[in-house]
């Protein structure tokens, strides 16, 4: 199972986990160096999955599945539906 764990790395390359983790055995890891501060407060997971989800969002089946929301009239400001 893949897990993403947040950590910080100092200038010498020492990695410190933000939260402790307990593994049953030694594991391989990948380290991705991020910007100092997030460019925007958008989930990196959301950004990474956007292109994959876009394929589903543009399918005809999705339009049909959500079409019942379109059939409701929109309210005007101050006017209940």
Secondary structure by P-SEA (a helix, b strand, c coil): cbbbbbbcccccbbbbbcbbbbbcccccbbbbbccccccccccaaaaaaaaaaaaaaacaaaaaaacccccbbbbcccccc
